[in-house]
Amino acid sequence: MHNFEKLLFWQKSMELAKEVYTICVDLPKDEKFGLISQIKRSVVSIPSNISEGAGRNNDREFYHFLGIANASSFELQTQLILTRELGLLNAEKVNSLLSNLNEIQRMLFTFKSNLKK
């Protein structure tokens, strides 16, 4: 079992989730049950799957949940790019979020690689 709260990529994914929730208020109200809902689900899925995997019985299971967290990060990446391309959110803010997300993705990849060894 791993202490997920000490994992830097979990901490960063929690910060990202808070930032994403904050910017979602700037999206059009008619996206409440569409894009906003999808974005919130995918961003919450990242730290949630990290913590769920950390509580599993072995590293193999943890590895699996890190993969799910990583997949959710790419889903979020696509959704953020879409908001930028549609002009629904400030491009600079989206680019900053994408930069933070990319850092989390690299950290997840590195941790997964080390966990598999």
MIZASE-361743 format. One record per residue: residue in three letters; chain; x, y, z of N, C-alpha, C in turn. Coordinates in steps of 0.001 Angstrom, whole numbers. Layout:
<recs>
REC   residuo   cadena    n_east   n_north      n_up   ca_east   ca_north     ca_up    c_east   c_north      c_up
REC       ALA        A         X         Y         Z         X          Y         Z         X         Y         Z
...
</recs>
This chain:
<recs>
REC   residuo   cadena    n_east   n_north      n_up   ca_east   ca_north     ca_up    c_east   c_north      c_up
REC       MET        A       842     -1176         0         0          0         0       894      1248         0
REC       HIS        A       485      2218      -775      1235       3467      -899       455      4610      -252
REC       ASN        A      1172      5580       299       527       6764       846       364      7770      -299
REC       PHE        A      -823      7761      -920     -1041       8573     -2113      -899     10065     -1846
REC       GLU        A     -1185     10509      -633     -1107      11942      -348       326     12479      -426
REC       LYS        A      1302     11595      -339      2699      12011      -451      3203     11984     -1892
REC       LEU        A      2406     11433     -2804      2818      11347     -4201      2627     12707     -4868
REC       LEU        A      3704     13254     -5407      3666      14585     -6000      2662     14664     -7153
REC       PHE        A      2559     13610     -7955      1624      13661     -9078       168     13620     -8600
REC       TRP        A      -100     13026     -7437     -1450      13092     -6860     -1722     14524     -6385
REC       GLN        A      -749     15120     -5698      -903      16490     -5208     -1156     17447     -6371
REC       LYS        A      -370     17291     -7438      -522      18163     -8597     -1856     17926     -9306
REC       SER        A     -2319     16696     -9322     -3608      16418     -9964     -4764     16984     -9137
REC       MET        A     -4609     17050     -7832     -5622      17685     -6988     -5662     19196     -7255
REC       GLU        A     -4486     19804     -7386     -4427      21233     -7701     -5050     21509     -9067
REC       LEU        A     -4751     20648    -10026     -5320      20794    -11362     -6849     20684    -11298
REC       ALA        A     -7344     19745    -10531     -8798      19571    -10404     -9445     20844     -9861
REC       LYS        A     -8822     21443     -8864     -9376      22684     -8304     -9371     23805     -9347
REC       GLU        A     -8282     23910    -10103     -8188      24939    -11137     -9238     24722    -12224
REC       VAL        A     -9409     23473    -12629    -10368      23160    -13686    -11791     23446    -13217
REC       TYR        A    -12111     23070    -11993    -13440      23380    -11456    -13679     24890    -11461
REC       THR        A    -12647     25647    -11141    -12765      27101    -11104    -13042     27680    -12490
REC       ILE        A    -12370     27165    -13514    -12572      27726    -14856    -13872     27251    -15495
REC       CYS        A    -14429     26167    -14996    -15677      25656    -15574    -16832     26645    -15427
REC       VAL        A    -16741     27531    -14449    -17807      28538    -14291    -17820     29516    -15468
REC       ASP        A    -16711     29601    -16209    -16638      30494    -17352    -17213     29881    -18639
REC       LEU        A    -17519     28584    -18590    -18083      27934    -19770    -19567     28272    -19887
REC       PRO        A    -20088     28246    -21105    -21510      28566    -21304    -22420     27640    -20487
REC       LYS        A    -23467     28206    -19957    -24409      27449    -19106    -25033     26282    -19856
REC       ASP        A    -25197     26408    -21173    -25819      25314    -21926    -24896     24093    -22057
REC       GLU        A    -23666     24214    -21582    -22732      23081    -21568    -22733     22353    -20222
REC       LYS        A    -23622     22749    -19312    -23649      22176    -17960    -23730     20649    -17985
REC       PHE        A    -24567     20100    -18853    -24741      18648    -18883    -23942     17994    -20002
REC       GLY        A    -23131     18779    -20675    -22299      18260    -21750    -20831     18354    -21401
REC       LEU        A    -20192     19341    -21971    -18746      19496    -21827    -18314     19731    -20384
REC       ILE        A    -19054     20547    -19648    -18674      20825    -18256    -18686     19534    -17439
REC       SER        A    -19726     18761    -17605    -19843      17494    -16874    -18702     16545    -17236
REC       GLN        A    -18395     16449    -18521    -17303      15582    -18982    -15955     16024    -18433
REC       ILE        A    -15704     17318    -18486    -14435      17861    -18004    -14271     17578    -16516
REC       LYS        A    -15311     17833    -15751    -15238      17609    -14308    -15037     16133    -13979
REC       ARG        A    -15723     15261    -14698    -15561      13817    -14435    -14136     13363    -14748
REC       SER        A    -13599     13816    -15860    -12253      13354    -16229    -11186     13918    -15303
REC       VAL        A    -11320     15182    -14887    -10290      15750    -14007    -10336     15106    -12621
REC       VAL        A    -11523     14787    -12134    -11645      14144    -10819    -11158     12696    -10881
REC       SER        A    -11296     12093    -12042    -10873      10706    -12210     -9362     10523    -12033
REC       ILE        A     -8598     11550    -12334     -7132      11420    -12247     -6688     11166    -10806
REC       PRO        A     -6916     12079     -9867     -6470      11800     -8495     -7258     10663     -7841
REC       SER        A     -8512     10481     -8242     -9324       9407     -7650     -8746      8042     -7973
REC       ASN        A     -8331      7836     -9219     -7761       6546     -9588     -6369      6342     -9016
REC       ILE        A     -5629      7413     -8862     -4320       7301     -8204     -4520      6821     -6776
REC       SER        A     -5439      7449     -6059     -5658       7075     -4651     -6269      5688     -4533
REC       GLU        A     -7198      5348     -5428     -7787       4011     -5370     -6723      2943     -5616
REC       GLY        A     -5877      3172     -6597     -4814       2212     -6888     -3818      2081     -5756
REC       ALA        A     -3540      3196     -5093     -2591       3178     -3970     -3112      2321     -2826
REC       GLY        A     -4417      2211     -2709     -5010       1424     -1636     -5213       -38     -1986
REC       ARG        A     -4831      -445     -3161     -5000      -1835     -3585     -3952     -2742     -2945
REC       ASN        A     -4109     -4018     -3195     -3315      -5037     -2495     -1878     -5178     -2989
REC       ASN        A     -1622     -4797     -4226      -267      -4997     -4743        44     -3968     -5833
REC       ASP        A      1304     -3934     -6214      1757      -2956     -7200      1148     -3195     -8579
REC       ARG        A       824     -4454     -8888       205      -4746    -10180     -1152     -4056    -10304
REC       GLU        A     -1924     -4097     -9245     -3222      -3418     -9238     -3033     -1897     -9270
REC       PHE        A     -2058     -1417     -8523     -1764         21     -8517     -1411       480     -9927
REC       TYR        A      -584      -290    -10600      -173          3    -11971     -1398       145    -12877
REC       HIS        A     -2348      -755    -12718     -3575       -736    -13512     -4342       574    -13301
REC       PHE        A     -4508       986    -12054     -5249       2207    -11760     -4494      3461    -12201
REC       LEU        A     -3175      3399    -12194     -2394       4520    -12727     -2648      4653    -14228
REC       GLY        A     -2833      3529    -14893     -3171       3550    -16318     -4517      4209    -16566
REC       ILE        A     -5477      3935    -15706     -6792       4565    -15830     -6672      6065    -15588
REC       ALA        A     -5897      6448    -14570     -5679       7872    -14294     -5039      8552    -15502
REC       ASN        A     -4082      7891    -16107     -3400       8447    -17272     -4369      8597    -18445
REC       ALA        A     -5219      7601    -18657     -6206       7685    -19734     -7152      8865    -19502
REC       SER        A     -7560      9062    -18265     -8426      10199    -17938     -7723     11516    -18206
REC       SER        A     -6414     11550    -17997     -5665      12782    -18256     -5672     13120    -19746
REC       PHE        A     -5622     12103    -20598     -5659      12356    -22039     -7067     12736    -22496
REC       GLU        A     -8076     12184    -21827     -9452      12595    -22103     -9611     14080    -21757
REC       LEU        A     -9117     14469    -20595     -9173      15871    -20181     -8404     16756    -21147
REC       GLN        A     -7257     16300    -21590     -6453      17077    -22531     -7269     17393    -23786
REC       THR        A     -7942     16401    -24315     -8771      16590    -25507     -9890     17593    -25250
REC       GLN        A    -10531     17485    -24115    -11636      18381    -23779    -11154     19819    -23613
REC       LEU        A    -10006     19997    -22990     -9461      21345    -22831     -9067     21945    -24169
REC       ILE        A     -8464     21135    -25025     -8104      21615    -26368     -9362     22042    -27116
REC       LEU        A    -10429     21272    -26980    -11683      21615    -27637    -12227     22957    -27148
REC       THR        A    -12176     23179    -25832    -12672      24468    -25312    -11850     25627    -25857
REC       ARG        A    -10556     25396    -26011     -9684      26452    -26559    -10000     26702    -28032
REC       GLU        A    -10140     25610    -28793    -10388      25753    -30232    -11762     26336    -30527
REC       LEU        A    -12730     26104    -29648    -14059      26684    -29820    -14139     28106    -29270
REC       GLY        A    -13058     28551    -28614    -13035      29883    -28037    -13923     30017    -26807
REC       LEU        A    -14178     28896    -26124    -15033      28921    -24937    -14290     29352    -23681
REC       LEU        A    -12980     29164    -23685    -12144      29557    -22547    -10937     30323    -23059
REC       ASN        A    -10372     31138    -22206     -9178      31904    -22513     -8046     30959    -22899
REC       ALA        A     -7473     31178    -24076     -6436      30290    -24604     -5213     30210    -23691
REC       GLU        A     -4809     31336    -23112     -3642      31331    -22223     -3896     30480    -20988
REC       LYS        A     -5095     30582    -20438     -5444      29792    -19256     -5472     28309    -19603
REC       VAL        A     -6063     27979    -20732     -6112      26575    -21162     -4699     26050    -21392
REC       ASN        A     -3856     26844    -22018     -2475      26416    -22264     -1730     26171    -20955
REC       SER        A     -1989     26989    -19962     -1376      26795    -18647     -1855     25480    -18018
REC       LEU        A     -3150     25222    -18114     -3696      23966    -17588     -3110     22770    -18330
REC       LEU        A     -2989     22901    -19648     -2426      21814    -20451      -961     21559    -20093
REC       SER        A      -237     22609    -19791      1152      22462    -19374      1239     21699    -18049
REC       ASN        A       383     22061    -17111       343      21355    -15826       -67     19899    -16021
REC       LEU        A     -1029     19681    -16887     -1497      18331    -17172      -387     17494    -17801
REC       ASN        A       353     18097    -18717      1453      17390    -19360      2515     16970    -18343
REC       GLU        A      2768     17824    -17374      3715      17485    -16310      3219     16278    -15508
REC       ILE        A      1941     16258    -15191      1359      15126    -14457      1464     13852    -15290
REC       GLN        A      1192     13959    -16587      1292      12795    -17474      2712     12227    -17488
REC       ARG        A      3702     13108    -17545      5100      12641    -17528      5440     11970    -16199
REC       MET        A      4954     12549    -15111      5217      11974    -13787      4551     10603    -13643
REC       LEU        A      3329     10490    -14127      2635       9198    -14092      3397      8154    -14894
REC       PHE        A      3840      8539    -16081      4582       7612    -16934      5854      7124    -16240
REC       THR        A      6587      8054    -15656      7831       7703    -14970      7567      6788    -13770
REC       PHE        A      6567      7141    -12981      6250       6329    -11800      5804      4937    -12212
REC       LYS        A      4962      4864    -13247      4508       3548    -13731      5685      2711    -14216
REC       SER        A      6612      3349    -14918      7790       2626    -15430      8618      2055    -14278
REC       ASN        A      8787      2860    -13233      9559       2400    -12065      8800      1340    -11273
REC       LEU        A      7504      1433    -11239      6677        471    -10499      6699      -893    -11163
REC       LYS        A      6786      -895    -12461      6768      -2148    -13226      8069     -2932    -13067
REC       LYS        A      9158     -2244    -12750     10472      -2908    -12631     10522     -3859    -11470
</recs>
